[in-house]
Each structure stands twice: as structure tokens, then as C-alpha cells.
């Protein structure tokens, strides 16, 4: 880690880094719903979609290299478009140092100030205590629990549904 940690708004030039970091975090098989990242073209479409619509998506950079992300993507169906889904992740060496909170605060501020969003929803595995504490510290509340929502490596994971009203 360098002294050059910064948070930047989404841009096409970060697509490859975003794709790489999502894949690394997914392969940990612990934090994300999937166990592999998305195809490059899917990542490119998503980043361009977020930027074009000025939706909240921010990246954590270390000396220019992407090491984390946070985004809030509005739901596509018109009657649900006031709600956004939160996605975030960070490479292991950057966790537990306060970067996730800064990244999340910046993304939420954008959602409040720039977008039409009224509510942010997320799903987090019950085993991810640190993430649940982070979300709760910023005002997210538990709305529900999906029992045995995921089965991976022979283990079941409960999924906690949380939300923040903007």
C-alpha cells in the first residue's frame, strides 16, 4: 500500500481493474454471490452504463491501481427505480483500514445528492460480520433474512437483507 490512496468516480479507463478486482473477490468464495467475476464485456457495459447515467459508482485506487469498488445501481423496472442495489468489494490487504467506509460514504452521498434514489438495498452473508457492522454503523437496517440462501462447498449461508432510506 502506498500513500497514494484515492477515491475516484467511475470511468471507462477503470474497466479492466474493476473486472480484475471483482474476479479476485469472487474467487474468495466468501463475500459475493458468485464465485467468478463477470466477462469483460459485461463489466465494460456496467461501468459505461453507470457513468452515462451518472449513477453512483466509485473506485478505490492505490497509486492508480484499482483495489476496491462501491456502486448503487437503480433497479431497471420503472416502479422500482427509486431503489438501488448496493455492490461493493475490496482486495484483502485494504480491508479493515477504514477505506470501505470512506468509499461507501462517498457513494451514498452521490446517491443522495445527484440521483433520484430514495432507498438503497443490499444482501450480505450472515457470516460477514465486519460488513454487517459497517452497514449498521451507517444507518442500514435489517429488513429480512433468507435462510440457506446459498450453498457453497457443502456449507449453507444465510443472507441478510439490509436497507438505508435516503
C-alpha positions as CSV (number, residue, x, y, z in Angstrom):
1,X,0.0,0.0,0.0
2,X,1.2,3.4,-0.9
3,X,0.4,6.9,0.4
4,X,-1.5,7.5,-2.9
5,X,-4.9,6.1,-1.9
6,X,-7.7,7.9,-3.6
7,X,-11.4,7.5,-4.4
8,X,-12.4,8.3,-7.9
9,X,-15.7,8.4,-9.9
10,X,-16.3,5.7,-12.5
11,X,-14.8,5.9,-15.9
12,X,-14.1,3.6,-18.9
13,X,-10.4,3.6,-18.1
14,X,-11.1,1.6,-14.9
15,X,-13.0,-1.2,-16.6
16,X,-10.1,-3.7,-16.6
17,X,-9.2,-3.0,-13.0
18,X,-12.8,-3.3,-11.9
19,X,-13.2,-6.6,-13.8
20,X,-10.0,-8.0,-12.2
21,X,-10.9,-7.0,-8.6
22,X,-14.4,-8.3,-8.8
23,X,-13.0,-11.6,-10.0
24,X,-10.4,-11.8,-7.2
25,X,-13.0,-11.1,-4.5
26,X,-15.5,-13.5,-6.1
27,X,-12.9,-16.3,-6.1
28,X,-12.5,-16.0,-2.4
29,X,-15.9,-17.7,-2.3
30,X,-16.9,-15.8,0.8
31,X,-18.2,-12.3,0.1
32,X,-20.0,-12.2,-3.3
33,X,-22.9,-14.3,-4.5
34,X,-20.8,-15.5,-7.4
35,X,-17.5,-17.4,-7.4
36,X,-16.1,-15.9,-10.6
37,X,-16.1,-12.4,-12.0
38,X,-18.1,-11.3,-15.0
39,X,-17.0,-11.4,-18.6
40,X,-15.0,-8.3,-19.6
41,X,-17.8,-7.1,-21.9
42,X,-20.3,-7.3,-19.0
43,X,-18.0,-5.2,-16.8
44,X,-17.5,-2.7,-19.6
45,X,-21.2,-2.4,-20.2
46,X,-21.9,-1.9,-16.5
47,X,-19.2,0.8,-15.9
48,X,-20.3,2.7,-19.0
49,X,-24.0,2.4,-18.0
50,X,-23.2,3.8,-14.5
51,X,-21.1,6.7,-15.9
52,X,-23.5,7.6,-18.8
53,X,-26.4,7.8,-16.3
54,X,-24.3,9.5,-13.6
55,X,-25.2,6.7,-11.2
56,X,-23.1,6.3,-8.0
57,X,-20.1,4.2,-8.7
58,X,-16.7,4.9,-7.1
59,X,-13.4,3.1,-7.1
60,X,-10.6,2.9,-4.6
61,X,-7.2,3.4,-6.2
62,X,-3.8,2.7,-4.7
63,X,-1.2,4.6,-6.7
64,X,-3.5,4.5,-9.7
65,X,-4.3,0.8,-9.4
66,X,-7.9,-0.2,-8.7
67,X,-8.2,-2.1,-5.4
68,X,-11.9,-1.7,-4.5
69,X,-15.3,-0.6,-5.7
70,X,-18.7,0.5,-4.5
71,X,-21.8,1.2,-6.6
72,X,-25.5,1.7,-6.2
73,X,-27.4,0.6,-9.3
74,X,-31.0,1.7,-9.6
75,X,-33.5,-1.1,-10.4
76,X,-34.5,-1.2,-14.0
77,X,-38.3,-1.6,-13.6
78,X,-39.8,1.9,-13.5
79,X,-42.0,1.3,-10.4
80,X,-38.9,0.1,-8.5
81,X,-36.4,2.6,-9.9
82,X,-36.4,4.7,-6.7
83,X,-34.5,1.8,-5.1
84,X,-30.8,1.0,-5.8
85,X,-28.8,-2.2,-5.2
86,X,-25.5,-1.7,-3.4
87,X,-22.5,-3.7,-4.5
88,X,-19.0,-3.4,-3.1
89,X,-15.8,-5.2,-2.6
90,X,-12.1,-4.7,-1.8
91,X,-8.9,-6.6,-2.1
92,X,-7.9,-8.3,1.2
93,X,-4.9,-6.1,2.1
94,X,-7.2,-3.0,2.1
95,X,-9.9,-4.4,4.4
96,X,-10.3,-3.3,8.0
97,X,-8.5,0.0,7.4
98,X,-11.4,2.4,7.0
99,X,-11.3,2.5,3.2
100,X,-14.6,0.7,2.8
101,X,-16.4,3.2,5.0
102,X,-14.9,6.1,3.1
103,X,-15.8,4.5,-0.2
104,X,-19.4,3.7,0.9
105,X,-19.9,7.2,2.4
106,X,-18.8,8.8,-0.9
107,X,-21.2,6.5,-2.9
108,X,-24.1,7.2,-0.6
109,X,-23.5,10.9,-0.7
110,X,-23.7,10.7,-4.5
111,X,-26.9,8.8,-4.3
112,X,-28.4,11.4,-2.0
113,X,-27.2,14.5,-3.9
114,X,-27.2,13.5,-7.6
115,X,-29.6,10.7,-8.2
116,X,-33.4,10.1,-7.8
117,X,-32.8,7.2,-5.4
118,X,-34.8,7.1,-2.2
119,X,-33.7,3.7,-0.8
120,X,-30.5,1.6,-1.0
121,X,-30.8,-2.2,-0.6
122,X,-28.1,-4.8,-0.2
123,X,-27.7,-8.5,0.6
124,X,-24.9,-9.7,2.8
125,X,-24.0,-13.1,4.0
126,X,-24.6,-13.5,7.7
127,X,-21.1,-14.8,8.2
128,X,-19.7,-11.4,7.1
129,X,-19.8,-9.7,10.5
130,X,-17.5,-6.8,9.5
131,X,-19.6,-5.8,6.6
132,X,-22.8,-6.0,8.6
133,X,-21.3,-3.8,11.3
134,X,-20.2,-1.3,8.7
135,X,-23.6,-1.1,7.1
136,X,-25.3,-0.8,10.5
137,X,-22.9,2.0,11.5
138,X,-24.1,4.0,8.5
139,X,-27.8,3.5,9.3
140,X,-28.7,0.4,7.3
141,X,-31.4,-1.7,9.0
142,X,-32.1,-5.4,8.6
143,X,-35.3,-6.0,6.6
144,X,-35.1,-9.7,6.4
145,X,-33.2,-12.9,6.3
146,X,-33.1,-15.6,3.7
147,X,-32.3,-19.0,5.3
148,X,-29.9,-21.2,3.5
149,X,-29.8,-18.8,0.6
150,X,-26.5,-20.1,-0.7
151,X,-24.9,-23.5,-0.6
152,X,-21.2,-23.4,-1.3
153,X,-18.5,-26.1,-0.6
154,X,-21.2,-28.1,1.3
155,X,-22.0,-25.2,3.6
156,X,-25.2,-23.1,3.7
157,X,-25.1,-19.4,4.1
158,X,-27.9,-17.2,5.3
159,X,-28.4,-13.9,3.5
160,X,-29.3,-10.8,5.4
161,X,-31.3,-8.2,3.5
162,X,-30.5,-4.6,4.7
163,X,-31.6,-1.2,3.6
164,X,-30.9,2.5,4.0
165,X,-33.6,5.1,3.4
166,X,-32.1,8.2,1.9
